[in-house]
Amino acid sequence: MNSEEAKKIIIEALSEVYDPELNINIVDLGLVYSINIDFDKKEIKVKLGLTTPFCPLAGLILNQAENEIKEKIENYDEIKDFNVNVEFDFEKLWNPDMMSDEAKKRLNHLF
């Protein structure tokens, strides 16, 4: 397994995490800012954004993202023992242009 294959697995897992208010997954919302996989350190680091810096459900999203990744990687011997670190990036602000076309269609009445 290479880094790109592992990233696809992580993205699949994160596609199962939904913003509770918008009911759209965080991948389509453009909230997955970076995924770094270090095979030497056996570590997966994910940086997420929020639609608003003061999101009251941030902790729920963070926990769900981490749990989905851990559950998904259990199926892959090459990465199942990796440490998973998910955190928010509060320096990079989210904007609606970061959403997928599908998410924009679903939310066009809001943005």
C-alpha positions in Angstrom: 0.0 0.0 0.0 1.3 3.4 -0.9 0.4 6.8 0.5 -2.2 7.6 -2.2 -4.0 4.3 -1.6 -4.0 5.0 2.2 -5.4 8.5 1.6 -8.3 7.1 -0.4 -9.1 4.8 2.5 -9.1 7.8 4.9 -11.3 9.8 2.6 -13.8 6.9 2.4 -13.9 6.9 6.2 -14.3 10.7 6.4 -17.1 10.5 3.9 -19.1 8.8 6.6 -18.8 11.9 8.9 -21.7 14.3 8.5 -22.1 17.9 9.6 -25.0 17.5 11.9 -26.6 20.8 11.0 -26.2 20.6 7.2 -26.5 16.8 6.8 -23.7 16.7 4.2 -20.4 14.8 4.7 -17.3 16.7 5.7 -15.5 15.7 2.5 -18.1 17.2 0.2 -18.3 20.3 2.4 -14.5 20.8 1.9 -13.7 20.5 5.6 -10.9 18.0 5.1 -7.9 20.3 4.8 -5.0 17.7 4.8 -4.2 14.1 5.2 -0.7 13.1 6.0 0.4 9.5 6.4 3.8 8.7 7.7 4.6 5.0 7.2 7.9 5.2 9.2 6.2 6.7 12.3 3.0 4.7 11.7 1.0 7.8 12.0 -2.1 9.3 10.2 -2.6 13.1 10.7 -5.8 14.8 9.5 -6.5 18.5 9.6 -10.2 19.5 9.5 -11.9 22.8 9.2 -15.3 24.0 10.4 -18.0 25.9 8.6 -17.9 28.4 11.4 -15.0 28.8 14.0 -17.5 28.7 16.8 -19.3 25.5 15.8 -21.0 24.1 18.9 -20.7 20.5 17.5 -17.0 20.6 16.8 -16.1 18.0 19.4 -18.7 15.6 18.0 -17.3 16.0 14.4 -13.7 15.5 15.6 -14.6 12.4 17.6 -16.7 10.9 14.8 -13.9 11.6 12.3 -11.3 9.9 14.5 -13.6 6.9 15.2 -14.5 6.4 11.5 -10.8 6.4 10.5 -9.8 3.9 13.2 -12.7 1.6 12.3 -11.9 1.8 8.6 -8.1 1.1 8.9 -8.8 -2.0 11.0 -9.5 -3.7 7.7 -6.0 -3.0 6.3 -3.0 -4.8 7.7 -0.5 -2.2 6.4 -2.1 0.6 8.4 -4.3 -0.9 11.1 -1.8 -0.2 13.9 -1.2 3.4 12.9 -1.8 6.2 15.4 -4.6 8.5 14.3 -4.5 12.2 15.1 -7.4 14.4 14.0 -7.3 18.1 14.8 -8.8 21.3 13.6 -7.0 24.0 11.6 -8.4 27.3 12.9 -6.0 29.4 10.8 -7.5 28.4 7.4 -11.0 29.6 7.2 -13.6 27.6 5.4 -15.7 29.2 2.6 -18.5 27.8 0.4 -16.3 27.6 -2.6 -14.5 24.7 -0.9 -17.6 22.5 -1.3 -18.0 19.9 -3.9 -20.5 20.6 -6.8 -22.9 18.2 -5.3 -22.8 19.9 -1.9 -23.3 23.3 -3.6 -26.4 22.0 -5.4 -27.9 20.7 -2.2 -27.2 23.9 -0.3 -27.6 26.5 -3.1 -30.4 28.1 -1.2 -28.0 28.9 1.7 -25.0 30.2 -0.2 
